[in-house]
Amino acid sequence: MPKNVFRLFAVILTLCMTAAAVTGCKGRPEENDAGEDEKKVESSTSQIGEENKKVEVKEDPYAQYEPVEGKKYKYIWTYYQTAPLADDPAMKKYWEDKFNVKFEVLDMDNKKAEELINLKIASGVIPDKMSVNAVNLKKYSEQGILAEIPMPVLEKYAPSVKKILDENTPGWDKYGRNNGKMYGIPNQGTDLWATPNIFREDWLKNVGIDKVPETLEEYEEAFYKFTGNDPDKNGEDDTYGLSSNGFTAIFGAFGFIPKEFGMPWTISMWQSRDGKLVFSAIQPEMKQALTLLNKWYNDGVIDPEFITGENQGGYWAISHAFVNGKIGYTGRGMPYHWWPSLTEGKKEGPNRAEIRKLDPGFADSIAYANPPIGPDGKRGVWANPIIGSSFNVFGIDMEKNPDKMGKLLQIYEHIHSSYENYNTAVNGVDGLHWEFKEQVAIVPELAGKKYKVVSGIGEWAKGAVKNANFAHTAMSLGLRPKWRDMPTLNEDYTYNVTHTNKYHISNELLVGLPSEAKYKAELEKLVDEAYISIITGEKPVDYFDEFVRKWKNAGGEILEKEANVWYASLSE
């Protein structure tokens, strides 16, 4: 072998031995590296497999609410009864057969329902479905009597119910809670429950006003002319602008309503301000409103007998002061108490009917107004809270047996998923208990417009008969679904003619406070005395500041704290 070739071979051999020493003599490095990589891949694959196993075994926390196919569920049931349960209630059997369930109805008069339910609970019988106020919801949930209603469960098994609540009452889910858990589905109010604004249109024309007042200044002008310009043209000084039921809209023009003076109910109001609940009657804007009312009283614009109210007995909603031609503006009753005959055969509202007995021309000269716009652009009248004061709650057995709740929510989903199903729950079976009839509007604003209306067949035309037969309120959650494919004449008239579905101010405190029983009566008395004495001039307007201090020191400050503990809990 040539010498140079031998040297080259020696160099290569030396390099190979050095490389072997560096690698620790592992043999072929490419094979060893591949083996390690394979081990890493196997390890990684194994980890992914374990993670996949974890995902696969992860359970739906609400799967337990799934109803069991073929299982017959039994429910202890209560509802708002206006009549005793019939011997063989038609719709009870209808729903039992349709959903393979059994309803054991605790037959009880709604006027004694709270007392009777408490007796049942004390004896160990807890209804599966009840309607309770906010106070009892808190009490029962803390006593372990009520089942929690998880929002994902409601959304899964009754999405139509949740949709109606979301659309009509945004933020509804803040209510019906205790300690962060939802226990109640709220009833919903209605746009029809609000105080109206009624003027005598003939008086307006007689004193030279050619449009219905819109601002507070325009209202004031009308009141003064009603008082001093002989609007009834009888040559006597015997008329006034307004009385106690007119005060509500005047307070509302300043943003708050302390209470509805002159009404059968005298509930003081709480409203939100800067993120907190405040007692409406002590807000500084109310001093401005009282200053104006005191001026009007001193000038003879307010009926001097306003303290006794506009109603002199009989049906509560009638304003005798307005009907008898003493005042030219009122806010007594609800809008429908002032309606004309909307269709053939339908009676007028009681106020208009009373007026017609005395003066048919006057009965056809009633003008609907919007509440007056105040100095800061505010306006409003009292309205029933759109979140109702009662809640649908489920007994604790529904939490112990969650599939039972899932089944019930499925039933409610069926009822609230369409107009047809809802109508069946409220009125009975189409063709057997009711039928559609055509209704034609006769009021000028809607004349000739046609509507489909449910008409009960035979005895089923009576609400009490429907109620006794497990229809009416038995299977309803008290919601107000807006079936806009079938608007009613009442809705059309309210929304498009009277416009009394707007400018609402409602009480925002929906619960009884712990210390209310101790302080409320005295505090209500303080409000009444202060407001009346300031309006009549018995006390100066500046007495308002002393009244506020008295109210706080007499327990009001304690109620304010309690009200805001509850209000803050809505955000928890």
C-alpha positions in Angstrom: 0.0 0.0 0.0 1.5 3.4 -0.9 2.7 5.5 2.1 0.4 8.4 1.4 -2.7 6.2 1.3 -1.7 4.5 4.6 -1.3 7.9 6.3 -4.8 9.0 5.0 -6.3 5.8 6.3 -4.7 6.4 9.7 -6.1 9.9 9.9 -9.6 8.7 9.2 -9.3 5.9 11.7 -8.1 8.3 14.4 -11.0 10.7 13.6 -13.5 7.8 13.9 -12.1 6.7 17.3 -12.2 10.2 18.6 -15.8 10.6 17.5 -16.7 7.3 19.2 -15.1 8.5 22.4 -17.0 11.8 22.3 -20.4 10.0 21.8 -19.6 7.6 24.6 -19.4 4.6 22.2 -23.2 4.4 21.8 -22.9 2.9 18.4 -24.8 4.4 15.5 -25.8 7.9 16.6 -28.6 8.2 14.1 -30.3 5.1 15.4 -30.1 6.2 19.1 -31.4 9.7 18.3 -34.4 8.2 16.4 -35.1 6.0 19.4 -35.2 8.9 21.8 -37.5 10.9 19.5 -39.8 7.9 19.2 -39.9 7.7 23.0 -40.7 11.4 23.2 -43.5 11.1 20.6 -44.9 8.1 22.5 -44.8 10.0 25.7 -46.5 13.1 24.1 -49.1 10.9 22.4 -49.7 9.2 25.8 -50.3 12.7 27.4 -52.7 13.8 24.6 -54.5 10.5 25.0 -54.8 11.1 28.8 -56.1 14.7 28.1 -58.6 13.3 25.6 -59.7 10.8 28.2 -60.3 13.7 30.7 -62.3 15.6 28.1 -64.4 12.5 27.3 -65.2 11.8 30.9 -66.1 15.4 31.8 -69.8 15.4 32.6 -72.4 18.0 31.9 -73.2 19.4 35.4 -76.8 19.8 34.4 -77.4 16.4 32.8 -79.2 15.4 35.9 -82.1 17.7 34.9 -82.8 15.6 31.8 -86.3 14.1 32.2 -86.5 10.3 32.2 -88.3 8.9 29.1 -91.5 7.2 30.1 -91.4 8.3 33.7 -94.7 9.6 35.2 -94.0 12.8 37.2 -96.3 13.9 40.0 -96.5 17.6 41.1 -98.1 19.2 44.1 -99.6 22.3 42.5 -100.9 25.7 43.5 -102.2 28.6 41.3 -104.0 31.8 41.6 -107.6 30.5 42.2 -110.6 32.8 41.7 -112.9 29.8 42.0 -112.8 26.4 43.7 -111.5 23.5 41.6 -114.2 21.8 39.5 -115.0 18.1 40.3 -113.5 17.0 37.0 -111.3 19.9 35.7 -111.2 19.5 31.9 -107.7 21.1 31.4 -106.1 19.3 34.3 -106.8 16.0 32.6 -105.7 17.5 29.2 -102.3 18.4 30.5 -101.9 15.2 32.5 -102.6 13.1 29.5 -100.5 15.2 27.1 -97.3 15.2 29.3 -97.8 12.0 31.3 -97.9 13.8 34.6 -100.1 14.0 37.6 -101.1 17.3 39.3 -102.2 17.2 42.9 -103.9 20.6 43.3 -104.0 22.2 46.8 -107.4 23.8 46.3 -107.2 27.2 48.1 -108.8 30.6 47.9 -106.3 33.2 46.7 -107.2 35.6 49.5 -106.0 33.1 52.0 -103.3 31.4 49.9 -100.3 32.7 51.8 -101.7 31.5 55.2 -102.8 28.1 53.8 -99.4 27.5 52.1 -97.6 28.3 55.3 -99.9 25.7 57.1 -99.1 23.1 54.4 -95.4 23.8 54.8 -95.6 23.5 58.5 -97.2 20.1 58.2 -94.4 18.9 55.9 -96.2 19.4 52.6 -94.1 21.6 50.3 -95.8 22.5 47.0 -93.7 21.9 43.9 -95.0 25.1 42.3 -96.0 28.2 44.1 -96.4 32.0 43.6 -94.8 34.0 46.4 -93.8 37.6 47.1 -90.2 38.7 47.4 -90.3 38.6 51.2 -91.4 34.9 51.3 -89.0 34.0 48.5 -86.1 35.2 50.7 -87.6 33.5 53.8 -88.4 30.2 52.1 -85.1 30.0 50.3 -83.2 30.5 53.6 -85.4 27.8 55.2 -84.4 25.3 52.6 -87.9 25.1 51.2 -87.2 26.3 47.6 -85.2 24.8 44.8 -82.5 26.8 43.0 -83.3 27.3 39.3 -79.9 27.4 37.5 -80.0 29.8 34.5 -78.4 27.2 32.1 -81.2 24.8 33.0 -83.9 27.4 32.3 -82.2 28.3 29.1 -81.9 24.6 28.0 -85.4 23.4 28.9 -87.5 26.6 28.6 -85.7 28.9 26.1 -89.0 30.6 25.0 -89.7 31.5 28.7 -86.3 33.1 29.0 -86.7 34.9 25.6 -90.0 36.5 26.8 -88.4 37.6 30.0 -85.3 39.0 28.2 -87.4 40.9 25.6 -90.0 42.4 27.9 -88.0 42.9 31.1 -84.3 43.3 30.5 -82.4 42.6 33.8 -85.2 40.4 35.2 -82.7 37.9 36.3 -81.5 40.3 39.0 -84.7 39.7 40.9 -85.9 36.5 42.4 -82.5 35.8 43.8 -81.1 35.2 47.3 -77.4 34.8 48.2 -76.5 34.8 44.5 -78.8 31.9 43.5 -82.0 32.3 41.4 -85.1 30.9 43.1 -87.9 32.7 41.3 -89.2 33.5 37.8 -90.9 36.8 38.1 -94.4 37.7 37.0 -94.6 40.5 34.5 -96.6 43.7 34.7 -98.6 45.2 31.9 -98.4 48.6 30.0 -102.1 49.1 30.7 -101.5 49.7 34.4 -100.5 53.4 34.5 -102.3 56.5 35.6 -103.8 58.5 32.7 -103.8 62.3 32.0 -107.4 63.4 31.2 -108.5 66.9 30.1 -111.9 68.3 29.3 -111.4 69.2 25.7 -114.6 71.3 25.6 -113.2 73.4 28.5 -109.9 73.8 26.7 -111.7 75.2 23.7 -114.0 77.4 25.8 -111.0 79.2 27.4 -109.2 79.6 24.1 -106.7 76.7 24.2 -106.7 74.9 20.8 -104.2 72.1 21.7 -103.8 69.6 24.4 -101.2 70.8 26.9 -97.8 69.3 26.7 -95.4 71.2 28.9 -95.7 72.1 32.6 -96.1 75.7 31.6 -99.0 74.8 29.2 -100.6 72.7 32.0 -100.4 75.7 34.3 -101.9 78.0 31.8 -104.9 75.6 31.4 -105.3 75.2 35.1 -105.5 79.0 35.7 -107.9 79.5 32.8 -110.1 76.6 34.1 -110.2 78.4 37.4 -110.8 82.0 36.3 -112.4 82.0 32.8 -115.7 80.2 33.4 -114.9 77.1 31.3 -118.4 75.6 31.7 -120.1 78.9 30.8 -122.5 78.9 33.7 -121.6 82.4 34.8 -120.4 81.1 38.2 -117.0 80.9 39.9 -117.2 77.2 40.7 -114.4 75.5 38.8 -110.8 74.5 39.5 -107.9 73.3 37.5 -107.1 70.1 39.4 -107.4 68.1 42.6 -105.3 65.4 44.3 -105.2 62.8 41.5 -103.6 65.5 39.3 -100.6 65.8 41.6 -98.9 62.6 40.4 -98.0 64.0 36.9 -96.9 67.3 38.5 -94.4 65.5 40.7 -93.4 63.3 37.8 -92.4 66.5 35.9 -89.6 66.9 38.4 -88.4 63.3 38.1 -89.8 61.6 41.2 -93.2 60.5 42.5 -93.5 60.3 46.3 -96.8 58.4 46.2 -100.1 58.5 44.5 -102.1 60.9 46.5 -105.9 60.3 46.4 -105.7 56.7 45.4 -107.0 53.7 47.5 -103.4 52.6 47.9 -100.8 54.8 49.5 -97.5 53.1 48.8 -94.6 55.4 49.0 -92.1 55.0 46.2 -88.4 54.3 46.0 -86.4 55.1 42.9 -82.8 54.7 41.8 -80.4 57.6 41.8 -76.7 57.5 41.2 -76.6 53.7 41.6 -78.6 53.6 44.8 -82.2 53.4 45.9 -83.6 56.6 47.4 -86.9 57.4 49.1 -88.7 59.6 46.5 -90.6 61.8 48.9 -87.4 63.3 50.4 -85.6 64.2 47.1 -84.8 67.9 46.7 -86.8 68.1 43.4 -90.0 67.4 45.5 -89.4 70.7 47.3 -89.6 72.4 43.8 -92.8 70.5 43.0 -94.3 71.4 46.4 -93.4 75.1 45.9 -95.4 75.1 42.6 -98.4 73.3 44.2 -98.4 75.7 47.1 -98.5 78.6 44.6 -101.4 77.0 42.8 -103.3 76.4 46.0 -102.8 80.0 47.2 -104.1 81.2 43.8 -107.2 79.0 44.1 -106.2 76.7 41.2 -106.4 73.5 43.3 -109.8 72.3 44.6 -109.7 73.3 48.3 -111.3 69.9 49.1 -108.4 68.0 47.5 -107.6 66.4 50.9 -110.8 64.3 50.8 -110.0 63.1 47.3 -111.8 63.1 44.0 -113.8 59.9 44.6 -116.9 60.3 46.8 -117.7 56.6 47.2 -118.8 53.7 44.9 -116.4 52.4 42.3 -112.9 53.4 43.3 -111.7 54.6 39.9 -114.4 57.3 39.3 -113.4 60.9 39.7 -116.6 62.5 40.9 -114.8 65.9 41.0 -114.2 65.6 37.2 -117.4 63.8 36.3 -119.5 66.5 38.1 -117.7 69.4 36.3 -115.7 70.7 39.3 -112.2 70.2 37.8 -110.9 70.1 34.2 -108.0 67.7 34.6 -107.5 64.4 36.4 -105.3 61.4 36.6 -107.6 59.0 38.5 -107.9 55.4 37.7 -106.3 53.5 34.9 -106.5 54.3 31.1 -109.3 51.8 30.4 -111.5 53.5 33.0 -111.8 56.3 30.5 -112.2 54.4 27.2 -115.2 54.9 25.0 -116.9 51.8 23.5 -114.2 50.3 21.3 -116.5 47.9 19.5 -120.2 47.1 19.2 -121.5 45.8 22.5 -118.5 46.8 24.6 -119.2 49.0 27.5 -117.5 52.4 28.0 -115.1 52.9 30.9 -116.9 53.7 34.2 -115.8 57.4 34.2 -117.0 58.0 30.7 -120.3 56.1 31.4 -121.0 58.2 34.4 -120.3 61.4 32.5 -122.7 60.3 29.7 -125.5 60.0 32.2 -125.1 63.7 32.9 -123.9 65.2 29.6 -123.4 63.1 26.4 -121.6 66.0 24.7 -119.1 66.1 27.6 -118.6 62.3 27.4 -117.4 62.7 23.8 -115.1 65.6 24.7 -112.4 63.8 26.8 -108.8 64.4 25.7 -105.9 62.2 26.5 -102.7 64.0 27.3 -99.1 63.0 27.8 -97.7 63.9 31.3 -96.2 67.4 31.4 -92.6 68.0 30.5 -90.9 69.6 33.5 -88.1 72.2 33.8 -85.3 69.7 33.1 -87.2 67.8 30.4 -88.4 65.1 32.7 -92.0 63.7 32.7 -93.8 60.6 34.0 -96.7 59.1 35.8 -97.1 56.2 38.3 -97.1 52.8 36.6 -97.2 49.3 37.9 -93.6 47.8 37.9 -93.0 45.7 34.8 -91.3 43.2 37.1 -94.2 41.9 39.0 -94.4 41.7 42.8 -94.7 37.9 42.9 -92.4 35.1 41.7 -93.0 31.5 40.5 -90.9 29.3 42.7 -90.4 25.5 42.9 -90.3 23.4 46.0 -87.1 21.8 47.3 -88.1 18.3 46.0 -87.4 19.7 42.5 -83.8 20.2 43.6 -83.5 16.8 45.1 -85.0 15.3 42.0 -83.7 17.6 39.2 -85.2 15.6 36.4 -88.6 16.6 37.8 -87.7 20.3 37.3 -86.4 19.6 33.8 -89.8 18.0 32.9 -91.8 20.9 34.3 -89.7 23.4 32.4 -90.3 21.4 29.2 -94.0 21.8 29.9 -93.6 25.6 30.4 -91.6 25.7 27.2 -94.4 24.1 25.2 -97.0 26.5 26.7 -94.9 29.7 26.0 -93.5 28.7 22.6 -96.5 29.8 20.5 -99.7 31.8 20.7 -101.7 28.6 20.1 -100.2 26.8 23.0 -100.4 29.8 25.3 -104.0 30.3 24.3 -104.8 26.7 25.1 -103.3 27.0 28.6 -105.3 30.2 29.3 -108.6 29.5 27.5 -109.0 25.8 26.9 -109.3 23.7 23.8 -110.1 25.4 20.5 -113.6 24.5 19.2 -114.6 22.9 22.5 -114.1 25.7 25.0 -113.6 28.7 22.8 -113.6 30.0 19.2 -112.3 33.0 17.4 -114.7 35.8 16.5 -114.1 38.9 14.5 -114.1 42.2 16.4 -114.4 45.5 14.4 -113.3 48.8 16.0 -115.8 51.6 16.0 -113.7 54.3 17.6 -112.8 57.0 15.0 -109.0 56.5 15.3 -109.3 52.8 14.5 -112.6 52.6 12.8 -113.2 49.5 10.7 -110.0 47.8 11.8 -110.6 44.1 12.4 -109.3 41.9 15.1 -109.5 38.2 16.0 -110.6 37.7 19.6 -111.1 34.6 21.7 -114.8 34.1 22.6 -115.6 31.5 25.3 -118.3 28.9 24.3 -121.2 28.7 26.8 -120.1 28.7 30.4 -116.4 29.0 29.3 -117.1 32.7 28.6 -116.8 33.2 32.3 -113.3 33.6 33.8 -114.4 31.7 37.0 -115.3 28.6 34.9 -112.0 28.6 33.1 -110.2 29.0 36.4 -112.1 26.2 38.1 -111.3 23.9 35.1 -107.5 24.4 35.4 -107.2 27.0 32.6 -106.9 30.8 33.1 -104.0 31.1 35.6 -103.3 27.4 36.3 -100.5 26.7 33.9 -99.3 30.3 33.1 -96.2 31.8 34.6 -97.8 35.3 34.6 -95.7 36.4 31.7 -96.7 38.9 29.0 -95.7 37.4 25.7 -95.9 39.9 22.9 -97.6 37.9 20.2 -97.4 40.7 17.7 -98.9 38.6 14.9 -102.2 39.0 16.8 -102.4 42.5 18.3 -105.5 43.2 20.4 -107.8 46.2 20.1 -107.0 47.1 23.7 -103.3 47.2 22.8 -103.8 49.2 19.6 -105.9 51.8 21.4 -103.4 52.1 24.3 -100.3 52.3 22.1 -101.7 54.4 19.2 -104.4 56.6 20.7 -104.0 57.2 24.4 -100.2 56.6 24.4 -100.4 55.6 28.1 -97.8 53.0 27.6 -95.1 55.7 27.8 -93.4 57.9 30.5 -93.7 55.5 33.4 -92.2 55.9 36.8 -92.4 52.8 39.0 -91.5 51.8 42.5 -88.1 50.1 42.3 -88.2 48.5 45.8 -89.8 45.2 45.3 -89.4 43.6 48.7 -90.5 44.3 52.2 -87.7 45.6 54.4 -86.8 43.9 57.8 -87.5 47.0 59.8 -90.5 48.2 57.8 -93.2 47.0 60.3 -91.5 49.0 63.0 -91.2 52.3 61.2 -93.4 52.4 58.1 -96.7 53.7 59.6 -95.0 56.6 61.3 -93.0 57.5 58.2 -96.1 57.4 56.0 -97.8 59.7 58.4 -94.8 62.1 58.3 -95.0 62.3 54.5 -98.7 62.9 54.4 -98.6 65.6 57.0 -95.6 67.4 55.5 -96.9 67.4 51.9 -100.4 68.5 52.8 -99.3 71.2 55.2 -96.8 72.6 52.6 -99.3 72.6 49.8 -102.0 74.3 51.9 -99.5 76.8 53.3 -100.0 75.7 56.9 -96.2 75.3 56.9 -93.7 77.2 54.8 -92.1 75.5 51.9 -88.8 75.5 53.8 -90.3 73.1 56.3 -89.5 70.5 53.7 -85.9 70.4 55.0 -87.0 69.8 58.5 -89.4 67.1 57.3 -86.5 65.3 55.6 -84.5 65.3 58.9 -87.5 64.1 60.8 -88.1 61.3 58.3 -84.5 60.1 58.6 -84.4 60.2 62.4 -87.7 58.4 62.7 -86.3 55.2 61.1 -86.0 56.4 57.5 -82.3 56.2 57.6 -82.5 52.6 58.7 -84.9 51.7 55.9 -82.6 53.4 53.4 -79.7 51.2 54.5 -81.8 48.1 54.3 -83.2 49.0 50.9 -79.7 49.4 49.5 -78.5 46.2 51.0 -81.2 44.5 48.9 -80.5 46.7 45.9 -76.8 45.9 46.0 -77.6 42.2 46.2 -79.2 42.3 42.8 -75.7 42.8 41.3 -74.1 39.9 43.2 
